[in-house]
Amino acid sequence: MKNRLLWILLTFATATQAAAPESSAPPLLVPHQQYSQAAKLGAMILTRSHYKTMPLDDAMSEKIFDNYFKALDPDKLFFVQADIDQFASARTMLDDAISNESLDTPYAIFNAYQQRAVERLTYARELLKQDFEFEQNESYQYERSKEAWPKSDEEMRDVWRKRVKNDWLLLKLAGKDDKSIRDRLDKRYDHSLSLIFKNKSEDVFQLFMNAYAMSIDPHTNYLGPRALDDFNISMKLSLVGIGATLQLRDEYTTIRELVPGGPAARSGKLNIGDRIVGVGQGENSIPTEVIGWRINDVVALIRGAKDTVVLLDVLPADAGTDGEHKVITLVRDKVSLEQQAAKKDIIKIQKGDAIRQIGVITLPTFYQDFAARNNGEKEFKSATRDVSRLLGELKKDKVDSVLIDLRNNGGGSLNEAIELTGLFIGKGPVVLQRNSAGEVRVESDNNPALAWDGPLGVLINRGSASASEIFAAAIQDYGRGLIIGEPSFGKGTVQTLINLDQLAHNKEPAFGELKMTIAQFFRINGGTTQLRGVTPDISLPGIADMENFGESSFDNALPWVQIKAVDFKPEGNLTELLPLLQIRHEARVAKDKDFQYLLEDIAEVKDRRKKNLFSLNEAERRKERDRREARLKLRKASSDTDKGEQSTKIAVEDTTIVKNTVLQDDGLLANERDLGADLAAEKAQKDAKDVLLDEAVHILGDKVDLLKIDTKLAARVLPDSATTTNQNQKRE
């Protein structure tokens, strides 16, 4: 087997050198012994303790094989069918590679991938030496994940010819001349080539282990030491470093944002756009040059222990590449990522003669500092703590209703989902967990105190998953509040972290951790969000690709099942109220120009997604662009004539894709745009009118009005809290 793989690699290298004599081959990556050991230990855990126990056998090997190639080349842009066939003998041998602690095969596959990537990108650069004609009626298929592997190199070259031609045409339509287009694309493809040469052995192992873990279920993952650090940071919303958001731009690590209160911002010595060209450890250290480094490798050098010194060699934003550098020393400190924490806003709306105030709490994730909580720290970072504080502030502001915005909240801590639900229902069951033995455990909130007992709504979309779904489902089952938006993601499984280094008694982190599915959660009514998600009470449109995004898009997702409901006392029953709210909602959006514009844009995105083709005929593309621009001008003209109405900016959250893909496309990638213009566009997006949030707020305003007008309806809808609710609603 090893001899055959060596022959395959030599074949790939020869083919690459023949096709691209100007490019050197990337270095061959080999597995470290620790990775082979970690893979075997991880397999032992996965085959014995996973919720969906599956043996590591030939059948599993085939799944790993397919997932590995899919992870390497998701859009079928590098391998051809003959390449896959050359590795066919490995299809049933990856289980043996793991069990025997010999990862030569997956590394051989990765090295072959690198060779093919170099060949394709080198060919793309060669294509730039010619001129393109855009009069032919041909098209480029941009989404290729479900296509078959190209049958030959000739077919693959045609795919790349069309890809490069489309990249060229996009820049041409944006007003760029041939020379600037050629320079920009050559730089782009050269950058992609350089990334191939920066791959490391740990990257291969991370990719391969995830191909194995995710072959069992979509939410079982392997986290190497660096990935684990990032996960922990996202959960506790803090890190030890300098407090700067970095981005790779033209091979330079560039400062994109300074975190308020962080060491970098406090120093006053660093500015947006400054480029970090070297990093040293200690005040008098010699900095290591980091030009061209991967961003995560630079970040690893900058982070470190609290109260230690990091030295930065910086090229100022306004200096040329040969400009004068400045050397800055900063003391690393704990940096709180408050921009990712819960935040509140109050939106005032007119309802008849009354002004209603709706408090909106946006929660990006269900975060919790696990380590601080386990250590007994009283003030540990927690989503529930933050939301409780914000609710107290909204109470003082005498808001009429509260909306919890969970759009694109992918989940987080299960405990936080339970405790957050308790802020609105008091004491009671929240979610059921069933383990692999079939044992069902009721997870309840045991705190009877309510942080908010007034009208409530929850805004969700397809990106709302896991803990978000637990919270939304419980609020819906209790009849406690309205669920508004799109059907959610559909993730109904529970994961835990398994520290492989602890199991192996390693003194230093080397093996990483497994994020492994150990249970399935169920609603208190016995149903589950698995596959189906949470169905909103009032539906709003969304841009999500329901076929390719969500639990139902995974071919190995757990099935939907139902178990016995648990006893619980509903807080209310909104069934009688929903038709009245739906009527008002439909009447309002029919007259709302912004909402109708949003529907038009969503329809166009979905139509384009369905066609999955870009015309490569310049005249046809210009007609498409002119139609869009004319439509935008009509919208603006209509807005300008409607005095008192807000400008026709589309929603921030779900329509960002619409704005960037349909309404305007400058042909540039994110790191190719001018940083100042990029930040200004990002700010404009944040400041733009959020059409979906606006409508959700109006729906809650309708709910307040209906319950205030009809006290008998209020008593039927919210029998236990009608008095309190009516008192809350006596605010004009």
FIBA-834255 format. One record per residue (C-alpha): residue in three letters; x, y, z. Coordinates in steps of 0.5 Angstrom, whole numbers, m for minus. Each point is the difference from the previous one (the first is absolute). Layout:
BEGIN
SITE type    px    py    pz
SITE  ALA     X     Y     Z
...
//
This chain:
BEGIN
SITE type    px    py    pz
SITE  MET     0     0     0
SITE  LYS     6     5     2
SITE  ASN     3    m2    m7
SITE  ARG    m6     2    m4
SITE  LEU    m1     6     4
SITE  LEU     7     2    m1
SITE  TRP    m1    m1    m8
SITE  ILE    m6     4     0
SITE  LEU     3     6     3
SITE  LEU     6     0    m5
SITE  THR    m5    m1    m5
SITE  PHE    m4     7     3
SITE  ALA     7     3     0
SITE  THR     2    m1    m7
SITE  ALA    m7     2    m3
SITE  THR     1     6     4
SITE  GLN     7     2    m2
SITE  ALA    m2    m2    m7
SITE  ALA    m6     5     0
SITE  ALA     3     6     4
SITE  PRO     8     0    m1
SITE  GLU     0     7     4
SITE  SER    m3    m3     6
SITE  SER     4    m4     5
SITE  ALA    m4    m5     4
SITE  PRO    m2     1     7
SITE  PRO     3    m4     5
SITE  LEU    m2    m7     2
SITE  LEU    m4     0     7
SITE  VAL     1    m6     4
SITE  PRO    m4    m2     7
SITE  HIS     3     1     6
SITE  GLN     0    m6     5
SITE  GLN    m5     4     5
SITE  TYR    m5     1    m6
SITE  SER     0    m8    m1
SITE  GLN    m1    m1     8
SITE  ALA    m5     5     0
SITE  ALA    m4    m3    m5
SITE  LYS     0    m7     3
SITE  LEU    m2     3     7
SITE  GLY    m6     4    m4
SITE  ALA    m2    m6    m3
SITE  MET    m1    m4     6
SITE  ILE    m4     6     3
SITE  LEU    m4     0    m6
SITE  THR    m2    m7    m1
SITE  ARG    m2    m1     8
SITE  SER    m3     6     2
SITE  HIS    m3     4    m6
SITE  TYR    m8     1     1
SITE  LYS     0    m4    m7
SITE  THR     5    m5     1
SITE  MET     3    m2    m7
SITE  PRO     6    m5    m1
SITE  LEU     7     2    m3
SITE  ASP    m1    m5    m6
SITE  ASP     1     0    m7
SITE  ALA    m7     3    m1
SITE  MET     2     6     5
SITE  SER     6     0    m4
SITE  GLU    m4     1    m7
SITE  LYS    m3     6     4
SITE  ILE     6     3     2
SITE  PHE     3    m1    m7
SITE  ASP    m6     4    m3
SITE  ASN     0     6     5
SITE  TYR     7     1     0
SITE  PHE     0     1    m8
SITE  LYS    m6     4     1
SITE  ALA     4     4     6
SITE  LEU     6     1    m5
SITE  ASP    m3     2    m6
SITE  PRO    m8     2     1
SITE  ASP    m1     3    m6
SITE  LYS     4    m5    m5
SITE  LEU     5     5    m2
SITE  PHE     6    m4     1
SITE  PHE    m1    m8    m1
SITE  VAL    m2    m3    m6
SITE  GLN    m3    m7     0
SITE  ALA     6    m4    m1
SITE  ASP     3     3     6
SITE  ILE    m5    m3     4
SITE  ASP     0    m6    m3
SITE  GLN     8     0     1
SITE  PHE    m2     0     7
SITE  ALA    m5    m5     0
SITE  SER     4    m6     4
SITE  ALA     0     5     6
SITE  ARG    m8     0     0
SITE  THR     0    m5     5
SITE  MET     6     1     3
SITE  LEU     0     6     4
SITE  ASP    m3    m4     6
SITE  ASP     6    m4     0
SITE  ALA     4     7     0
SITE  ILE    m3     2     6
SITE  SER     0    m6     4
SITE  ASN     7    m2    m2
SITE  GLU     3     7     2
SITE  SER     2     1    m8
SITE  LEU    m3     6    m3
SITE  ASP     5     0    m6
SITE  THR    m6    m1    m5
SITE  PRO    m4     6     2
SITE  TYR     6     4     0
SITE  ALA     2    m3    m7
SITE  ILE    m7     2    m2
SITE  PHE     1     7     3
SITE  ASN     7     1    m4
SITE  ALA    m4    m2    m6
SITE  TYR    m5     5     1
SITE  GLN     5     6     1
SITE  GLN     4    m3    m7
SITE  ARG    m7     1    m4
SITE  ALA    m1     7     4
SITE  VAL     6     3    m3
SITE  GLU    m1    m3    m7
SITE  ARG    m7     3     0
SITE  LEU     2     7     3
SITE  THR     6     0    m5
SITE  TYR    m4    m1    m6
SITE  ALA    m5     5     2
SITE  ARG     6     5     0
SITE  GLU     2    m2    m6
SITE  LEU    m7     1    m3
SITE  LEU     1     8     2
SITE  LYS     6     0    m6
SITE  GLN    m6     0    m5
SITE  ASP    m6     4    m2
SITE  PHE    m7    m2     2
SITE  GLU    m6     1    m5
SITE  PHE    m6     1     3
SITE  GLU    m5     0    m6
SITE  GLN    m1    m8     0
SITE  ASN    m6    m3     4
SITE  GLU     3    m4     5
SITE  SER    m1     0     8
SITE  TYR     4    m2     6
SITE  GLN    m3    m4     5
SITE  TYR     2     3     7
SITE  GLU    m3    m6     5
SITE  ARG     3    m7    m2
SITE  SER     0    m3     6
SITE  LYS    m5    m5    m2
SITE  GLU     3    m1    m7
SITE  ALA     4    m6    m2
SITE  TRP     7     0     0
SITE  PRO     3     3    m7
SITE  LYS     1    m6    m4
SITE  SER     7     2    m3
SITE  ASP     5     6     1
SITE  GLU    m3     3    m6
SITE  GLU    m7     0     3
SITE  MET     4     3     6
SITE  ARG     3     5    m4
SITE  ASP    m6     3    m3
SITE  VAL    m3     1     7
SITE  TRP     6     4     2
SITE  ARG     0     4    m7
SITE  LYS    m8     2     2
SITE  ARG     2     1     7
SITE  VAL     6     5    m2
SITE  LYS    m5     3    m5
SITE  ASN    m5     2     5
SITE  ASP     5     3     4
SITE  TRP     2     4    m5
SITE  LEU    m7     2    m2
SITE  LEU    m2     2     7
SITE  LEU     6     5     0
SITE  LYS    m1     2    m7
SITE  LEU    m7     2     2
SITE  ALA     2     4     6
SITE  GLY     4     4    m5
SITE  LYS     7    m2     1
SITE  ASP     5     0    m7
SITE  ASP     3    m7    m2
SITE  LYS     7     2     3
SITE  SER    m3     1     7
SITE  ILE    m4    m6    m1
SITE  ARG     5    m4    m2
SITE  ASP     5     2     6
SITE  ARG    m6    m1     5
SITE  LEU    m2    m7    m2
SITE  ASP     8    m2    m1
SITE  LYS     1     3     7
SITE  ARG    m7    m4     3
SITE  TYR     2    m7    m3
SITE  ASP     8     1     2
SITE  HIS    m3     1     7
SITE  SER    m4    m6     0
SITE  LEU     6    m4    m2
SITE  SER     4     3     5
SITE  LEU    m5    m3     5
SITE  ILE     1    m7    m2
SITE  PHE     7     1     1
SITE  LYS    m1     2     8
SITE  ASN    m4    m6     1
SITE  LYS     2    m4     6
SITE  SER     0    m7     3
SITE  GLU    m5     2     5
SITE  ASP    m5     3    m5
SITE  VAL     0    m7    m3
SITE  PHE    m2    m4     6
SITE  GLN    m5     5     2
SITE  LEU    m3    m1    m7
SITE  PHE     0    m7     0
SITE  MET    m2    m1     7
SITE  ASN    m6     4    m1
SITE  ALA    m2    m4    m6
SITE  TYR     0    m6     4
SITE  ALA    m4     3     6
SITE  MET    m5     3    m5
SITE  SER    m1    m6    m3
SITE  ILE    m4    m2     6
SITE  ASP    m4     6     1
SITE  PRO     0     7    m3
SITE  HIS     2     3     7
SITE  THR     6    m4     3
SITE  ASN     6     3    m1
SITE  TYR     7     0     1
SITE  LEU     4     6     3
SITE  GLY     7     1     0
SITE  PRO     4     4     5
SITE  ARG    m1     6    m4
SITE  ALA    m7    m1    m2
SITE  LEU    m2    m2     7
SITE  ASP     3     7     3
SITE  ASP    m5     4    m5
SITE  PHE    m6    m4     2
SITE  ASN     2     2     7
SITE  ILE     1     7    m1
SITE  SER    m7     0    m4
SITE  MET    m4    m3     6
SITE  LYS     3     4     6
SITE  LEU     1     7    m5
SITE  SER     7     1     2
SITE  LEU     7    m1    m1
SITE  VAL     7     2     2
SITE  GLY     3     4    m5
SITE  ILE     1     7    m3
SITE  GLY    m8     1    m2
SITE  ALA     1     1    m8
SITE  THR    m4    m3    m5
SITE  LEU     5    m2    m6
SITE  GLN    m1    m1    m7
SITE  LEU     5    m3    m5
SITE  ARG     0     5    m6
SITE  ASP     6     0    m6
SITE  GLU     4    m5     5
SITE  TYR     0     5     6
SITE  THR    m4    m1     6
SITE  THR    m4     6     1
SITE  ILE    m4     3     5
SITE  ARG    m7     1    m1
SITE  GLU    m3     1     6
SITE  LEU     3     2     7
SITE  VAL    m4    m3     6
SITE  PRO    m2     6     5
SITE  GLY     3    m1     7
SITE  GLY     5    m4    m3
SITE  PRO     8     1     0
SITE  ALA     1     2    m7
SITE  ALA    m6     5     1
SITE  ARG     2     2     6
SITE  SER     7     1    m2
SITE  GLY    m2     5    m5
SITE  LYS     6    m2    m5
SITE  LEU    m4    m4    m5
SITE  ASN    m4     2    m5
SITE  ILE    m5    m4    m5
SITE  GLY     4    m2    m6
SITE  ASP     6    m1     4
SITE  ARG     4    m6    m3
SITE  ILE     4    m4     5
SITE  VAL     6    m3    m3
SITE  GLY     3    m3     6
SITE  VAL    m1    m3     6
SITE  GLY     4    m1     6
SITE  GLN     0    m3     7
SITE  GLY     2     5     5
SITE  GLU     2     8     0
SITE  ASN     7    m1    m2
SITE  SER    m1    m6    m5
SITE  ILE     2    m1    m7
SITE  PRO    m7     0    m4
SITE  THR    m2    m6    m5
SITE  GLU    m2     2    m6
SITE  VAL    m7    m2    m2
SITE  ILE    m1     3    m7
SITE  GLY    m4    m5    m4
SITE  TRP    m1    m4     6
SITE  ARG    m7    m3     1
SITE  ILE    m5     4     5
SITE  ASN    m1    m5     5
SITE  ASP     8    m1     1
SITE  VAL     1     7     1
SITE  VAL    m6     0     5
SITE  ALA     4    m5     3
SITE  LEU     6     4     1
SITE  ILE    m4     6     3
SITE  ARG    m4    m4     5
SITE  GLY     3    m2     6
SITE  ALA     0     0     8
SITE  LYS    m3     6     4
SITE  ASP     5     6     2
SITE  THR     5    m3    m5
SITE  VAL     3     5    m6
SITE  VAL    m1    m1    m7
SITE  LEU     5     4    m5
SITE  LEU    m3     2    m7
SITE  ASP     4     3    m6
SITE  VAL    m6     4    m3
SITE  LEU     0     3    m7
SITE  PRO    m5     6     1
SITE  ALA    m6     1    m4
SITE  ASP     2     6    m4
SITE  ALA     7    m3    m2
SITE  GLY     2    m3    m6
SITE  THR     3    m7     0
SITE  ASP     7     3     1
SITE  GLY    m2     5     5
SITE  GLU     2     1     7
SITE  HIS    m2    m5     5
SITE  LYS    m1     1     7
SITE  VAL     1    m5     6
SITE  ILE    m6    m1     5
SITE  THR     0    m4     7
SITE  LEU    m6    m1     3
SITE  VAL    m2    m4     6
SITE  ARG    m5    m6    m1
SITE  ASP    m6     1     4
SITE  LYS    m7    m3     0
SITE  VAL    m4     2    m5
SITE  SER    m8     0     0
SITE  LEU    m4    m1    m6
SITE  GLU    m6     4     1
SITE  GLN    m2     1    m7
SITE  GLN    m2    m7     0
SITE  ALA    m4     0     7
SITE  ALA    m7     1     0
SITE  LYS    m2     8    m1
SITE  LYS    m7     3     0
SITE  ASP    m3     6    m3
SITE  ILE    m7     3     0
SITE  ILE    m4     1    m6
SITE  LYS    m6     5     0
SITE  ILE    m6    m2    m4
SITE  GLN    m7     4    m2
SITE  LYS    m6    m4     2
SITE  GLY    m6     4    m1
SITE  ASP     0     6     5
SITE  ALA     5    m4     4
SITE  ILE     8     0     0
SITE  ARG     2    m7     1
SITE  GLN     7    m2     3
SITE  ILE     3    m7    m2
SITE  GLY     6    m2     3
SITE  VAL     5    m4    m4
SITE  ILE     5    m4     3
SITE  THR     5    m3    m5
SITE  LEU     4    m6     2
SITE  PRO     5    m3    m5
SITE  THR     2    m6     4
SITE  PHE    m2    m4     6
SITE  TYR     7     1     3
SITE  GLN     3    m2     7
SITE  ASP     7     0     3
SITE  PHE     0    m7     2
SITE  ALA     6     0     4
SITE  ALA    m2     7     4
SITE  ARG    m6    m4     2
SITE  ASN     3    m6     2
SITE  ASN     5     4     4
SITE  GLY    m5     3     4
SITE  GLU     1     7    m2
SITE  LYS    m7     4     1
SITE  GLU     1     5    m6
SITE  PHE     1    m5    m5
SITE  LYS    m2     2    m7
SITE  SER    m7    m3    m2
SITE  ALA    m5     2    m5
SITE  THR    m6    m1     5
SITE  ARG     4     5     5
SITE  ASP     0     5    m6
SITE  VAL    m7    m1    m2
SITE  SER    m2     0     7
SITE  ARG     3     7     1
SITE  LEU    m2     3    m7
SITE  LEU    m8    m2     2
SITE  GLY     1     4     6
SITE  GLU     2     6    m4
SITE  LEU    m6    m1    m4
SITE  LYS    m4    m1     5
SITE  LYS     2     7     3
SITE  ASP    m1     3    m7
SITE  LYS    m7    m3     0
SITE  VAL     0    m4    m6
SITE  ASP    m7    m3    m2
SITE  SER     3    m6    m3
SITE  VAL     7    m4    m1
SITE  LEU     3    m3    m6
SITE  ILE     5    m5     0
SITE  ASP     4     0    m6
SITE  LEU     3    m7    m1
SITE  ARG     2     1    m8
SITE  ASN     6    m4    m2
SITE  ASN     1    m2     7
SITE  GLY     3    m7    m1
SITE  GLY     0    m2     8
SITE  GLY     5    m1     5
SITE  SER    m1    m2     7
SITE  LEU    m6    m4     2
SITE  ASN     0     2     7
SITE  GLU    m1     7    m3
SITE  ALA    m6    m2    m4
SITE  ILE    m3    m3     6
SITE  GLU     1     6     5
SITE  LEU    m2     5    m5
SITE  THR    m7    m3    m1
SITE  GLY    m1     0     7
SITE  LEU     1     8     0
SITE  PHE    m7     0    m4
SITE  ILE    m4    m6     3
SITE  GLY     3    m1     7
SITE  LYS     1    m7     3
SITE  GLY    m2    m6    m5
SITE  PRO     3    m5    m5
SITE  VAL     3     3    m6
SITE  VAL     3    m6    m4
SITE  LEU     1    m7     0
SITE  GLN     6    m4    m1
SITE  ARG     0    m7    m3
SITE  ASN     7    m4     1
SITE  SER     3    m6    m4
SITE  ALA    m3    m5     5
SITE  GLY    m7     3    m1
SITE  GLU     0     4     6
SITE  VAL    m4     6     0
SITE  ARG     2     6     5
SITE  VAL    m5     6     1
SITE  GLU     4     6     1
SITE  SER    m3     6     4
SITE  ASP     1     7     2
SITE  ASN    m1     0     7
SITE  ASN     0     7     2
SITE  PRO    m7     3     0
SITE  ALA     2     7     0
SITE  LEU    m2     4    m7
SITE  ALA     4     5    m3
SITE  TRP    m6     2    m5
SITE  ASP    m7    m2     0
SITE  GLY    m3     4    m5
SITE  PRO    m1    m1    m8
SITE  LEU     6    m4    m3
SITE  GLY     2    m1    m7
SITE  VAL     6    m4    m3
SITE  LEU     3     1    m7
SITE  ILE     3    m6    m3
SITE  ASN     3    m2    m7
SITE  ARG     3    m6    m3
SITE  GLY     7     2     3
SITE  SER    m4    m1     7
SITE  ALA     3    m7     3
SITE  SER     0    m4     6
SITE  ALA     0     4     6
SITE  SER    m4     5    m4
SITE  GLU    m5    m5    m2
SITE  ILE    m1    m3     7
SITE  PHE    m1     7     3
SITE  ALA    m5     2    m6
SITE  ALA    m4    m7     1
SITE  ALA    m1     1     7
SITE  ILE    m2     7     0
SITE  GLN    m5    m3    m6
SITE  ASP    m2    m6     4
SITE  TYR    m2     4     6
SITE  GLY    m4     5    m4
SITE  ARG     5     5     3
SITE  GLY     1     4    m6
SITE  LEU     0     1    m8
SITE  ILE     5    m4    m4
SITE  ILE     1     5    m6
SITE  GLY     4    m2    m6
SITE  GLU     3    m6    m4
SITE  PRO     0    m7     2
SITE  SER     6    m1     4
SITE  PHE     6    m4    m2
SITE  GLY    m2    m7     3
SITE  LYS     6    m2     4
SITE  GLY    m3    m4     6
SITE  THR     6    m4     3
SITE  VAL     4     2     6
SITE  GLN     8     0    m1
SITE  THR     5    m1     6
SITE  LEU     8     1     0
SITE  ILE     5    m5     1
SITE  ASN     7     2     1
SITE  LEU     4    m6    m3
SITE  ASP     6     3     4
SITE  GLN    m3    m1     6
SITE  LEU    m2    m7    m2
SITE  ALA     8    m2    m2
SITE  HIS     3     4     6
SITE  ASN     4     5    m4
SITE  LYS     3     5     3
SITE  GLU     0     5    m5
SITE  PRO    m6     1    m5
SITE  ALA     1    m4    m6
SITE  PHE    m6    m5    m2
SITE  GLY    m6     5     0
SITE  GLU    m7    m1     2
SITE  LEU    m6    m3    m3
SITE  LYS    m7     4     0
SITE  MET    m4    m7     0
SITE  THR    m7    m1    m1
SITE  ILE    m3    m3     7
SITE  ALA    m7     1     0
SITE  GLN    m6     3    m4
SITE  PHE    m5     5     3
SITE  PHE    m7     0     0
SITE  ARG    m5     6     1
SITE  ILE    m5    m1     6
SITE  ASN    m6    m2    m4
SITE  GLY     4    m6    m3
SITE  GLY     2     2    m6
SITE  THR     7     2    m3
SITE  THR     3     6    m4
SITE  GLN     5    m5    m3
SITE  LEU    m1     0    m8
SITE  ARG    m6     5     0
SITE  GLY     2     5     5
SITE  VAL    m5     5     3
SITE  THR    m6     2    m4
SITE  PRO    m1     8     1
SITE  ASP    m7     2     2
SITE  ILE     0     6    m5
SITE  SER     5    m2    m6
SITE  LEU     5     6    m3
SITE  PRO     4    m1    m7
SITE  GLY     7    m2     0
SITE  ILE     6    m1    m4
SITE  ALA     2    m7     2
SITE  ASP     1    m6    m4
SITE  MET    m4    m5     3
SITE  GLU     2    m5    m4
SITE  ASN     7     1     1
SITE  PHE     0     3     7
SITE  GLY    m3    m3     6
SITE  GLU     0    m7     4
SITE  SER    m4    m3    m6
SITE  SER     6     1    m5
SITE  PHE     4    m5     4
SITE  ASP    m1    m7    m3
SITE  ASN     2    m3     7
SITE  ALA    m4     4     4
SITE  LEU    m4    m3     6
SITE  PRO    m7    m1    m2
SITE  TRP    m6     3     3
SITE  VAL    m3    m3     6
SITE  GLN    m5     1     5
SITE  ILE     0    m2     7
SITE  LYS    m5     1     6
SITE  ALA    m2     7     2
SITE  VAL     2     2     7
SITE  ASP    m5     3     5
SITE  PHE     0     8     0
SITE  LYS    m5     6     1
SITE  PRO     0     4    m6
SITE  GLU     0     8     1
SITE  GLY    m5     1    m5
SITE  ASN    m3    m2    m7
SITE  LEU     1     5    m6
SITE  THR    m4    m4    m5
SITE  GLU    m6     4     0
SITE  LEU     5     6    m1
SITE  LEU     4    m2    m6
SITE  PRO    m5     1    m5
SITE  LEU    m1     7     2
SITE  LEU     7     1     0
SITE  GLN     1    m3    m7
SITE  ILE    m5     5    m3
SITE  ARG     3     6     3
SITE  HIS     7    m3    m2
SITE  GLU    m3    m1    m8
SITE  ALA    m3     6     0
SITE  ARG     6     4     2
SITE  VAL     5    m3    m4
SITE  ALA    m4     1    m6
SITE  LYS     1     7     0
SITE  ASP     7     0     3
SITE  LYS     4     2    m6
SITE  ASP     7    m2     3
SITE  PHE    m3    m7     2
SITE  GLN    m3    m1    m7
SITE  TYR     7     2    m3
SITE  LEU     3    m5     5
SITE  LEU    m5    m5    m3
SITE  GLU     3     1    m7
SITE  ASP     7     0     2
SITE  ILE    m1    m7     3
SITE  ALA    m4    m3    m6
SITE  GLU     6     3    m4
SITE  VAL     5    m4     4
SITE  LYS    m4    m6     0
SITE  ASP    m1     0    m7
SITE  ARG     7     1    m1
SITE  ARG     2    m6     5
SITE  LYS    m5    m4    m4
SITE  LYS     3     1    m7
SITE  ASN     8     0     3
SITE  LEU     2     3    m6
SITE  PHE     4     7    m2
SITE  SER     0     2    m7
SITE  LEU     7     1    m3
SITE  ASN    m3     5    m5
SITE  GLU     1     7     1
SITE  ALA    m6     3    m3
SITE  GLU    m4    m5     4
SITE  ARG     3     2     6
SITE  ARG     0     7    m1
SITE  LYS    m8     0    m1
SITE  GLU    m1    m4     6
SITE  ARG     5     5     4
SITE  ASP    m4     6    m3
SITE  ARG    m7    m3     2
SITE  ARG     2     0     7
SITE  GLU     3     7     0
SITE  ALA    m6     2    m3
SITE  ARG    m4    m3     5
SITE  LEU     4     3     5
SITE  LYS    m1     7    m3
SITE  LEU    m8    m1     0
SITE  ARG     0    m2     8
SITE  LYS     4     6     2
SITE  ALA    m4     4    m4
SITE  SER    m6    m3     3
SITE  SER     3     1     7
SITE  ASP     2     7    m2
SITE  THR    m8     2    m1
SITE  ASP    m2    m3     6
SITE  LYS     1     5     5
SITE  GLY     0    m3     7
SITE  GLU     2    m7    m2
SITE  GLN     7    m3     1
SITE  SER     5    m1    m5
SITE  THR     0    m6    m4
SITE  LYS     6    m4     3
SITE  ILE    m1    m7     0
SITE  ALA     0    m4     7
SITE  VAL     7    m1     3
SITE  GLU     0    m8     2
SITE  ASP    m4    m4    m5
SITE  THR     2     4    m6
SITE  THR     7     2     0
SITE  ILE     1    m6    m5
SITE  VAL    m5     4    m4
SITE  LYS     3     6     0
SITE  ASN     7    m2    m1
SITE  THR    m2    m6    m6
SITE  VAL    m6     3    m3
SITE  LEU     0     8     0
SITE  GLN     7     1     0
SITE  ASP     7    m4    m2
SITE  ASP     6     3    m1
SITE  GLY     4    m6    m1
SITE  LEU     4     0     5
SITE  LEU     1    m4     6
SITE  ALA     0     2     7
SITE  ASN     7     1     2
SITE  GLU     1     4    m7
SITE  ARG    m4     6     1
SITE  ASP     3     6     3
SITE  LEU    m1    m1     8
SITE  GLY    m3     7     1
SITE  ALA    m5    m1    m5
SITE  ASP    m1    m7     2
SITE  LEU    m1     2     7
SITE  ALA    m5     6    m2
SITE  ALA    m4    m5    m4
SITE  GLU     0    m5     6
SITE  LYS    m3     6     5
SITE  ALA    m5     2    m6
SITE  GLN    m3    m7     1
SITE  LYS     0     0     7
SITE  ASP    m4     7     0
SITE  ALA    m5    m2    m6
SITE  LYS    m7    m1     2
SITE  ASP    m1    m7     2
SITE  VAL    m7    m2    m3
SITE  LEU    m1    m7     3
SITE  LEU     2     3     7
SITE  ASP    m5     6    m1
SITE  GLU    m6    m5    m2
SITE  ALA     1    m4     6
SITE  VAL     0     6     4
SITE  HIS    m6     2    m3
SITE  ILE    m3    m7     1
SITE  LEU     1     1     8
SITE  GLY    m3     6     0
SITE  ASP    m6    m3    m3
SITE  LYS     0    m5     5
SITE  VAL     0     6     5
SITE  ASP    m6     3    m3
SITE  LEU    m4    m6    m1
SITE  LEU     1    m2     8
SITE  LYS    m1     7     2
SITE  ILE    m7     1    m4
SITE  ASP    m3    m6     1
SITE  THR     1    m2     8
SITE  LYS    m4    m6    m1
SITE  LEU     4    m3    m6
SITE  ALA     6     2     5
SITE  ALA    m3    m4     5
SITE  ARG     0    m6    m4
SITE  VAL     6     0    m4
SITE  LEU     4     2     7
SITE  PRO    m4    m3     5
SITE  ASP     5     0     6
SITE  SER     3     7    m2
SITE  ALA    m5     4    m3
SITE  THR    m1     5     6
SITE  THR     8     1     0
SITE  THR     0     1    m8
SITE  ASN    m6     5     1
SITE  GLN     4     4     5
SITE  ASN     6     0    m5
SITE  GLN    m4     2    m5
SITE  LYS    m3     6     3
SITE  ARG     6     5    m3
SITE  GLU    m2     4    m6
//
